[in-house]
Amino acid sequence: MSVRSPIIYLLYLLLFFLASFSPAFCADANSEWSRAQQLFQGGDFNRALPALLALDKAFPSNVKLHYMIGMCYKHLEKTAQAQRELTWVSSYAQDASLKQSASAALSELKTAAAKTKETVKAADTGGAASSAAENPLGAFAKGLPPSKNLVNDSVSSTVAEAYRKGWKPCTNSKCLNYSKSGWEKMTVKGHPPTDIWMNFGPISFSQWHIGDIIEASGSSYRDAGPCMTCMGTGWVKK
């Protein structure tokens, strides 16, 4: 009766491990990663999130992956999940820029939560509790701002209609809104042809990022979250 030596057993384990990372496996992972990044950078967070979560199962220690998942949750207004992912990144990221971005996003989440709590409290007076529940932003208690949809497929018509209703584009210079020049239509996979885009060098943001702060990040730009001047709507009262 023969007994396999521990060395032979370890070699079998090593071969099994290497087989798991065959060229086909790596090619598939690269393809999924590229697709997830494209969806994320295009602002399609609803579709980017499940793609990133699938990658997270294969690469649970990838810090950038956790950051992107956290930002998806943030944009989808899933605050608890966003805080969990971004806190992990701010704690374990070795890259200083990534750590700083995660910390900044966490700070924005806390600030937004505090402001929402204050406006709800301010609106919840004189028997207006039900109104506050429907519209928690005190600044909009007398009417909601215009949507991000185009009026008559035109930026100028959209702004004119907003003015007619007592609103104007946000006055924060870093806030993406319809007062900026350069909006154009582009063919982007996964997006309807009616979407319009603002180009920032190597990256473009659609009108669904209106009301967000767009800031420089290295050689590119990033969506830093909702603008506190317009509460993420892109509009302020005239």
N, C-alpha and C positions, 0 to 999 in steps of 0.2 A: 504494500500500500504506500503510495507516494503522497507527499504533502507539498503543495506549492509554497515557495518561499515568499516572505513578505515583499521582496523586491519585485518579483514577477507580478504580484497582486497590484502593487503601486503602478507598475508599467501599464497594466490594463486600465487602471483609473485614468492615467495620463492620456492614453489613446482615446478613451471615451470623451474626455474633456476637450481634446483638440478636435475631435469629430463634430462636437457641438458648434464649433466656430468654423465650419467649412466655408469655402468661398460663396456657396449659394446662400448660406445663412447670412453672411456679412452683406452680400448684395441686397438681399431682402431688407435687412435692417437699414442700410443706407437709403434705399428707395423710400421706406416708410418715414425715415427721418427727414428726407428732403420734402416729402409731401406734407408732413406735419409743420415744418418750418414755413413752407409756402402759405399754408392756411393761416398760420399765426401771424406772419408778417402782412398778410392781406386783410387782417382784421376779422377773419371768419372764425371767431372763437368757439362757436357752437360745434363746428366740425373739427376744429383743431384739438379741442380738449380730449375727446375719446381717442384720437390718434396718438396724442402725447401720453395718455394714461396707458395705452397698450405698450408703448415703448418703455414706459417706466417699469413694467413687469420684467422686462429683459435687462434693463439697466437702472436698477433702483438707487444707485449711488451717483448718478449723473446730476451734478448740481445745476447745470444750465437747464436741463429737462425739468427739474423741480421749479425753477424760476418761471419758465414758460407756463407750466401748469398753474402756478400761483397767479400769474397775470391773467390767464384765461378765466379763472374763478373770479378774479377782481372785476373784470369787464362784464362778466355774467352776473355780477352782484351777489355772489355766493361768498359773503364776507368771512365766515368762519373757516371755510376750506382755504380761502386765499391767505388768511393770516397763518394758518398751519403750515402751508407750503413755503411762504415767504419768510417765516420765522426760522424754518429749517435752513433755508438758503443763507440768511444773514448770520446764522450760527456756524455753518460749516463750509461756506464758500472760501476758497483760497484766493480767488481772483478779487482784487480790491474793488474793481469797477462793478462786478456782479453783486458783491456784498453791499456796496453803497446803493445800487439800484433797488435791491430787495428792501433795504432799510427805509429808503425814501418811499417806496410803495406802501410799506407798513404804516409809515407816518401819515400818508394820505388817507389810508383806510380809517385810522383813528380819528383824524381831523374831520372827515366826512361823517363818521358816526356821531361825533360830538355835536357837529352843526345840525344834523338831522334831529338829534335829541332836543337841542335848544329850540329849534323852530317848531317842533311838535308841542313842546311845553308852552311856547308863546302863543300858538294858535289855539291851544286847549283852554280857552277862557270864555266866559259868558255863554256857556252851554254849547260851545262849538266843537265838542269832542268828536262828533261823527264827521264833521267837515275836515278836521285835522287828520283823521284816520284815512280819509280818501285822498287828501292832498297834504302830506306831511311837510312840504317846503313852504314856510311862512311867506317867502317872497312871492309865491305864486297863489296866495290865498284868494286874490281877486280875479283869477283867470290864468290858465296854463299858457306857457309860451308856445309859439309855433313848433310844429314837428320838424324833423330833419328831412322830410320828403320835399322834393322840388314841386313848385307850383308851375303848371304849364311847361314842365321840363326846362325851366329857365331859372338861373340864379337871380337875375335882376327882378323877375316876376315874384320870386319867393321873398326877396327882401322888401319889395314894394308892398306885398300883401301883409308882411309882418309889421311894417310901418303903419299901415292902415289900422291895424289892430292894437297899436300902441307899443310895439316892440322894435328893437334894433339889434344888429349883431353885437356880440360881446365886445367890450372895450379893452379886454386884456390882450396885449400884443402877442402873447404866446398861445392864446387859445385859437384852435382851428375853428373858423366860422365862415359864413358866406360873405363877409366883407373882404376876404382875401382874394386877390386876383390870381388867376392861373388854374381855376377849376377846369377840368377837361374830361371827356369820356375816353375810356380805355377798354380794350378787350382783356378781361381778366377771368381766368378759368374759375368756375364756381360762383361767379357774381353775375347778376343780370346786366344786360346792356344799358339799362337806365341809370346805373350807378355812375357817379362822377368822382374824379380823383384829384388830389392835390399832390404834386411831386415835390419831394424833399431829397434831391440828389439820387442816391441809390435806392430809395424806398418811396412808395406813394401810399397815401391814406385816403380812404373813401369818405363820403359824406357821413357815414355812420360813426366816424371819429369826431364829428363836430361836437364842440363842447369839451374836448380833451386838450390838455397841454401837450404840445409837441416840442420836444427839446433835443438839442444836439447830444449825441452819445458816441464819443470817439469819432470815427469817420462816417457815421451814419446818424440817424435820428430815431427817437423812440417816443411812444405814447406814454406820457408820465401820469396819466390818470385824469379824472375830472377836474375842470377848472372851477375854482371856488367862487370866482366872480359871478359866473352864470349858473353855478350848481350843475355843470355838465350838460346844459341845454344848448349853448351857443347863442342865447338871446338874453338881453337885459331890457328893462323898461326904459322907454324914451325919457 
